[in-house]
Amino acid sequence: MPSIKTLLDQFRLKEVINEDISSKTVWLLGTVGNTTDLVPGVNAAVITLERLAFDTQTISNHALPGSDASLLGSLALGSEEQNDVYSWAAGYINSRMFGPDIRVSLIYPATQKHIAKHQRQHRRWITETPRLYSLVTKPFIDAQPASRVQWVYNILSKKVEADRIVYEDPDPENGFIILPDLKWDASNAASMYLVAIVHRQGLKSLRDLTDSHLPLLKNIRNKANVAAEKYGVPHNKLRLYIHYQPSYYHLHVHITNVDLEGRGIAADRAHLLDTVISNIEDIAPDYYQKVTLAYALGSDTELWQHWTAHLDPRSTTESSPETN
């Protein structure tokens, strides 16, 4: 595979498919190579451009005015405005001493699923009862080819990214690895984002968890602080949660700094690990096989397309058949 720099040099933009103002992120869709006809899985590419957070330690070290290398001395400002005690201006920082200020991620070749995941979509609400999970969602999950999570197995077997692993429990039943999520630059502790990927295969989602998995879940909860402390984040600053629906069907737990907002923590998707453990331990060992789970799906996702085949055609609303 060519380097990311080589692929970016060959990238031809087709359209901006999404943006997130709060995280200062934009997603681009285009092609790599000489042809301009976009073919998913062949020459399509999705690029993510994200503004990085300031490194507060670097600012503290270099913010004093009067220094040639100071933050304030490197500012180039445009038009300025003032109202009473308030002043403001837009500009940019000239100095390179503050390190990279943008993160570039590339998916190539990007499949239609990759494109759908990152493009702006209308969202649809799903109320998934246990019966609907068995009839609709589970067959969809079971039909996913193993190649969709081959990259996960490559990490677990240390074929790739072995140098990024910050903690591992190698136990095949209750073990896992922890490494920085690709969405984090692994430098700013305030935006710390780690992921714990379990070694045990066959656990695909929250719905699979029972009391037999409590040792695994508690092990992740107890050891997450070991990894986080490498970045100076104490245990009482950790938020641990499981996504449902997840972006890939191999059980993993998100570990973030509690100060980090706006990334995957919406109430309809993020299930706090402490709550998951309590639901199984204190309410019912098969809690997640009995409970109704509600969540939103993008209208272009494969799972939503699968669900549409099970919606009541007489209904004018996009609700599950059990609400009609």
N, C-alpha and C positions, 0 to 999 in steps of 0.2 A: 504494500500500500504506500503510495507517495506521501510525503510529509504534508502537514496541514497547510504550510506556506505554499507549497506547489499547487495544492488543490484550490486554495483561495485565489491564486494568480490566474487560474483557469475558470473561475466562477463567473457566470453570466446571470445577472439578476433578471428574474421574471416579474416578481411582485413582492411587496411587503405584506406578509400574511397575518401579522399580529403585532401588537405592542402592549406594554404594561407601563403606564406612566409612573406608578408607585415604585416599581423596582428599576425603572429606567432601562428597560429591556425592549429590544425589537427583534423580530424573527423575519428572516428573508428566505424566499424560495427562488431557486434558480437551477441552472444546469452547470455541469463541469465538463469541459471539453469543447470541441469545435461546433457541435450541433446545437441548434437553438430549440429543437423540439424536445420538450420535457417528457421523459419516460420514467415513471416511478419504478424504483428498483434497479434502474440501469444507469441513468445519468443525472437523476434528480438529486438536489442537495438542499438541506435546510441549515441555515447559519443563524446562530443566536449571538447577538451583540448586547453585552450587559455592562453598564457603568459600575465600576467597583467602588466599594465604600472607602472613605478616607482611613488611613492608618493613623489613629490618634497619637500613638507613641512617636511616630515620625514628625507629626505636627508639633508635638510638645518639644521635641528636640530642635526644631528649626523654625519655629514661628516668630522668634524675636525679631523685631524690625532692626534695621541697620546692618544686618548680615547679608552678604551677597547671595547666600543660599537660603534666605528666609522665605517662608510661604508667602507672606504679605508682599515682600519685595518682588516676587515672581508673578504677581497678578497683573494681567493686561485687561483693563476695564474699557467697556464701551460707554454708551450714554449713561449719565448718572441722573438720579432724581432725588428730591428731598421734600419732606413734609414735616415741619416742626422738628422733633428730635429724631425722626426716622429718615434714613438714607439707604438707597439701594442702587445696584448696578449689576449688569451682566458682563461676564468676561471669561477668561480662561487662564489656566496656570501654565506658565512657560517652563518652569523648572522640571527636570526629569528626576530629581532626587527623591521624589515621593513614590517612585516605582510605577508599575503599569496602572493605568486608570480605566482599562476596558478588558473584558474577558470575551474571547471568541470561542464558540463551540461549533463544531461541524458534524453533521450526519450525512454520510455519503457512502454508497448510494442510498438515498432515502426512499423508503417504501411509501405506499399510500397511507399506511397506518402512521408512520412518522409524520407525514405532512398533516394529516387530520389532527394529530395530537397537538401540534403547535399552531395551527391556523385558528383565526378568530371564528368562533362558532356560536350559534344560538344554543342555549342549554335547555334540556328537557328533564322534568322531574320523574323519578322512578320510586315507587313504593314497593319494595321487594319483600313479599311475605316468604316464609319457608317454602310454601308450595310453588310460588313463582320462581324462586331460586332453583328448585329441582327441575321445573319445566323449561325455564328459559336460560337463566344465567349459567348454571352448572354445565349443561351441554355445550354452551359456547366456550367456557373455560377449558373443558376437557378436550375440545376439538383444536385447541391452539397447538401448532406444531412445536416440537422440542427446540427447533432452531430459533424460536423467538427468545428463548432464555439461554442460548448457548453462550452468550457473552457473560452471563452470570456464572455458569459452570467454569468458564475460562478463568474468572477471578478466583473462584473457590479452589481451583486446582493450581493456582499460582502460575498459570501459563502467561498471564498478563497482569499488570498492575500490582505485582507482589511488593514493589517498593513503596506503594501507597498504603499498605495495610498498617494500621496503628495498634491493633489488638487482635488476637485470635485465641479462641478456645477450640482446639481441634477435635473435641469429642463429637463423634458422628451423630449422636442423638440430641444432645443439648448444647452443642457448640455452634460457633458463628465466627465471622470476621467483622471487624469494624474498619471502615476507611472513609475518607472524605467524599461526600457527594460531589458529582461533577459540577453541580451548580455553585459550589463554593471554591474560592481561590486558595483555601487552606492557609490563610495568613491572618485575617482579621477575626479575632476571637469573638467580637460582638455579633458577627454574622455566621458563627460556626454552624456547619451543617454536615453531620456524619450519617452514615447508614450502616446498620447491622444486618448482614445477610446470613441466614441460617445455613448450616451445612446439610441439614436433613432435607432430602428431596421428597417431593410428594405433598408438601405443605404449600398450597397455592394462594390461599387468601385467609382473611379473618374467619370466614365461614367454616374452615377446616379445624379450628382450634377447639379443643376440649380440655378436661382436667388432666389428661395424659401429657399435655404440653406445658403445664404450669412450671415444671423444672426448667424448661427451655426459656420461657418468658421471664421468669424470675432471675435466671442467670444473666440474661441481657440487661435487665433492669439493674442488677447489682454490679455489673462490670462496665456499664456505659461510662461511669465516672472515671475509670482508669484511662480510657481513651481520651475523654474530654480534658482531663487534667494536663495532658500533653500540650494543650493549647491554652492553659491557664484558666479554664472554665470549671468552677467548682460544681459539686453534685447538686446543690440547691439552685443552680441556674439552668438545669437541663429539662427540656420538654421531650418526652418519648411518645411516639404515636405510630399507629398502623393505618395505612390508607385503605379505604374500601369505597369504590373500586380502586385497585392499585394500577400503576402504570405497567407492571409486568407481574406475571403470575408465578412468583417464587417468594415465599414469605420473607419480608424484610421489615425492619423497624427504623423509623426516622428518629434521629437524635439531634436536636437543635438547641442553640442558646435561646432561653426563654425570651430574651429581648428581641429576637428576630421575628418580625411580623410579616404577614402577607404571603408566605410561601407554603402552600399546601396545608394550612391549618384551619380551613373552613369547617364549620360544624357538620356539614353533610358528608365530609370525607375523612377527616382525621379522628381516629378513635384512640384516646389516651391509653398508654400501656397500663398504667395503674388501674384505670377503670376496666380494661379488658380482663386483667387478672382478677379483680374483685368480682366482676360479673360471673366468671367461671367458678371462682372459689366460694363465693358467698351466696350466690343466687341459684345457679344450676350448672352442673358440669358440662351440659350440652347447650348452654345458653345461646351460642351463636348458630346452632342448628334450629332453634325455636323462635328466635326473635325476628321481628320485621325490621329491615334496614332501609332507610330512605336516603337517596342521593341524587345528584344531578349528573346528566350525561351530555356531552357535546353532540349536536345533531348530526355531525359527520363521522362520529366514531363507529367502529365496527360493532360494538356492543349495542349501541342505539339502533343501528340498522337491523340487528338481530331481534331486538325487542319489538320493532315496528311490525314484524310479522305476527306478533301475538297481541297487538292492540285491537280493541273492538272497532271494526270499520264503521259502525254506526255512531261512534262517539266523535264529537267535534273538538274534544280536548285531548291533549297528549298525556293521558293518565293510564295507569295499569288497569287491566281488565277487572281486577278485584275491586276497583272503586266505582264501577259502573253498575 
